[in-house]
Structure formats: C-alpha cells, structure tokens
Amino acid sequence: MREAIAVGVYLRNPIVPAAVSLAWEGANGIFPHVLQRMSILYYLQSLCPVPAPMDGDTPTLIRLLAAPAAPASRPGAILGLLLLTAFVLWIAGLAVRRMQFSYGTEA
C-alpha cells in the first residue's frame, strides 16, 4: 500500500496504483521466489510466518506455485521494510517540495 501512497502523490486519482498494489500483493503467493521478494507481504510474513493451509487433494502444480519463498531473517525483514518506508517518504518529500500552494485565493 505504501507504493500506492507514493504514486498517489503524483497522480490525481490514487485508485489505479492502489488497485495495482492490491493485485500484486494478492497474487504474491503464485509468483516465483524472485518476484515474491519484491513484495511487502514477503517481509511481513518473514516477521510473522504463518503458512497458508493446504488441502491434501490439491494438485501438485498448485502446491509448487503456492510454495512460499524462504523467509528473510528478522533483521533483514525489518531493514527491508524500513528502507521501503524511507524511500516512500523521500519520494513524497520531493513531491511536496515541488507543489505550489496559494493561500490568497479560494479554489
């Protein structure tokens, strides 16, 4: 969701980036391990690992696709989330510096 907030600073309608972020995080379980590491959910699950329940009659292909990536270490997960937060705040700070506010007129 933080990505959507950062992109929402630049766009008038933040619905599109929020929907893309929601779709990315929702499909995270079926992505390859490299793409799973590019998700906020990966780092959150590394901090609180609770595996998704899998039925016994689930096909093997689905089990392979839904296999989670190896979790990050606790310090790595915390550092990853902090770096992402710092990046989003930096982008938002750049956007705010470029904004011009006019307090003299009513819009």
C-alpha positions in Angstrom: 0.0 0.0 0.0 2.9 2.3 0.6 3.7 2.2 -3.1 0.2 3.4 -3.9 0.6 6.3 -1.5 3.8 7.3 -3.1 2.4 7.1 -6.6 -0.8 8.8 -5.4 1.2 11.9 -4.6 1.9 12.3 -8.3 -1.4 11.3 -9.7 -4.8 12.9 -9.2 -6.6 9.6 -8.8 -4.8 7.1 -6.5 -7.3 4.3 -7.2 -5.3 2.9 -10.1 -2.0 2.5 -8.2 -3.9 1.2 -5.1 -5.6 -1.4 -7.3 -2.3 -2.4 -8.9 -0.7 -2.8 -5.5 -3.6 -4.8 -4.2 -3.4 -7.1 -7.2 0.4 -7.5 -6.8 0.1 -8.4 -3.1 -2.9 -10.7 -3.7 -1.1 -12.7 -6.4 2.1 -12.8 -4.4 1.6 -16.5 -3.5 1.8 -17.7 -7.1 4.8 -15.6 -8.1 8.3 -17.1 -8.5 10.6 -16.7 -5.5 12.4 -13.7 -7.0 9.2 -11.8 -7.5 7.9 -12.7 -4.1 10.9 -10.9 -2.6 9.7 -7.7 -4.3 6.6 -7.6 -2.2 5.8 -6.0 1.2 3.9 -9.2 2.1 7.2 -11.2 1.8 8.8 -9.1 4.6 5.7 -9.1 6.8 5.4 -12.9 6.5 9.1 -13.2 7.4 8.3 -11.4 10.7 5.3 -13.5 11.5 5.5 -16.7 9.5 2.1 -18.5 9.3 1.9 -20.9 6.4 -1.3 -21.0 4.4 -3.3 -24.2 4.9 -3.1 -26.6 2.0 -5.6 -29.4 1.4 -4.4 -32.9 0.8 -6.2 -33.1 -2.5 -4.6 -30.0 -4.0 -2.8 -30.7 -7.3 1.0 -30.8 -7.3 1.3 -27.9 -9.7 -0.7 -25.7 -7.4 1.3 -26.8 -4.4 4.5 -25.8 -6.3 3.1 -22.5 -7.3 1.8 -21.7 -3.9 5.1 -22.6 -2.1 6.4 -19.5 -0.3 9.9 -18.3 -0.7 12.4 -18.8 2.0 11.7 -16.2 4.6 14.1 -13.3 5.2 15.9 -13.1 8.5 14.2 -11.0 11.1 16.8 -8.1 10.9 16.6 -8.4 7.1 12.8 -8.1 7.1 12.9 -5.1 9.4 15.6 -3.4 7.4 13.7 -4.1 4.1 10.5 -2.5 5.5 12.5 0.5 6.9 14.3 1.0 3.6 11.0 0.9 1.7 9.4 3.3 4.1 12.4 5.7 3.9 12.2 5.5 0.1 8.5 6.3 0.0 9.0 9.3 2.4 11.8 10.6 0.3 9.7 10.4 -2.9 6.8 12.2 -1.0 9.2 14.8 0.2 10.4 15.5 -3.3 6.8 15.8 -4.5 5.8 18.2 -1.7 8.8 20.5 -2.4 7.6 20.9 -6.0 4.0 21.7 -5.0 2.9 25.3 -5.0 0.3 26.4 -2.6 -1.7 29.6 -3.0 -3.3 30.8 0.3 -4.7 34.0 -1.2 -7.5 32.6 -3.3 -10.3 30.1 -2.8 -10.4 27.3 -5.2 
